[in-house]
Amino acid sequence: MSMRLDVEFPRPLDAAARTRLHLAAMGLAKVKRIYIGRSGLRAAVIGEALSAAKLRAALTEEEVAVSAITSSLSPEEDARLDDLGQGGERVKPVGR
């Protein structure tokens, strides 16, 4: 399931903050692309089955200040994605 997360920042991102944003988001296996607006106040994260809470946690860990994250999914679907991540393995690795 492909989806989009729109991220808003309290102030424009400088070069260091943009780098931290890329490192934090692209460190998540489900993220495919990141688009940062010209103003540096908004970004769009395109991925597959990625919840807003997981992205917020990754950005907070890298000390990227976020004011809001909205998902293209409904709140119920977004919450279900968190449940899948905590409930165990979705796919067993080869040899197990």
DAUR-V644027 format. One record per pair of residues at least 4 apart in sequence whose C-alpha atoms are under 7 Angstrom apart, sorted by the first residue. I is the first residue (numbers start at 1). GAP is how many residues later the second one is. D is the distance in Angstrom with one decimal. If there is no record, write none. Layout:
I GAP D
I GAP D
This chain:
1 47 5.4
1 48 5.7
2 45 5.8
2 46 4.4
2 47 6.4
3 43 6.0
3 44 5.7
3 45 5.9
3 46 6.8
3 69 6.0
3 70 7.0
4 40 6.6
4 41 5.7
4 42 4.6
4 43 6.4
4 67 6.0
4 68 5.4
5 39 5.7
5 40 5.1
5 41 6.5
5 47 6.9
5 64 6.6
5 65 5.6
5 66 4.5
5 67 6.3
6 37 5.9
6 38 4.6
6 39 6.4
6 63 5.6
6 64 5.2
6 65 6.4
7 35 5.6
7 36 5.1
7 37 6.2
7 61 5.9
7 62 4.5
7 63 6.7
8 33 5.8
8 34 4.6
8 35 6.6
8 58 6.1
8 59 5.6
8 60 5.2
8 61 6.4
9 32 5.1
9 33 6.2
9 56 6.4
9 57 4.7
9 58 5.1
10 55 7.0
10 56 6.5
10 57 5.6
11 30 6.1
12 27 6.4
12 28 4.5
12 29 4.7
13 4 5.4
13 5 5.9
13 27 5.0
13 28 6.6
14 4 6.2
15 4 6.3
16 4 6.3
17 4 6.1
17 47 6.5
18 4 6.3
19 4 6.2
20 4 6.0
20 42 6.2
20 44 6.9
21 4 6.0
21 38 6.6
21 43 6.5
22 4 5.7
23 4 5.9
24 34 5.6
24 35 5.7
24 38 6.2
25 6 6.7
25 30 6.8
25 33 6.8
26 5 5.9
30 17 5.4
30 18 5.3
30 19 6.9
30 20 6.1
31 14 7.0
31 15 6.1
31 16 4.2
31 17 6.6
32 14 5.6
32 15 4.9
33 12 6.0
33 13 5.1
33 14 6.8
34 9 7.0
34 10 5.7
34 11 4.6
34 12 6.3
35 8 5.5
35 9 5.1
35 10 6.5
36 4 6.2
36 6 6.1
36 7 4.2
36 8 6.5
37 4 6.7
37 5 5.4
37 6 5.8
49 32 6.4
50 31 6.8
51 4 6.6
51 27 5.4
51 30 5.8
51 31 6.3
52 4 6.1
52 17 6.4
52 19 6.5
53 4 6.1
54 4 6.3
55 4 6.2
56 4 6.0
57 4 6.1
58 4 6.5
59 4 6.2
59 5 5.2
60 4 5.7
60 5 6.9
73 4 6.0
73 5 6.0
74 4 6.2
75 4 6.1
76 4 6.2
77 4 6.4
78 4 6.9
79 4 6.6
80 4 6.4
81 4 6.6
82 4 6.5
83 4 5.9
92 4 6.6
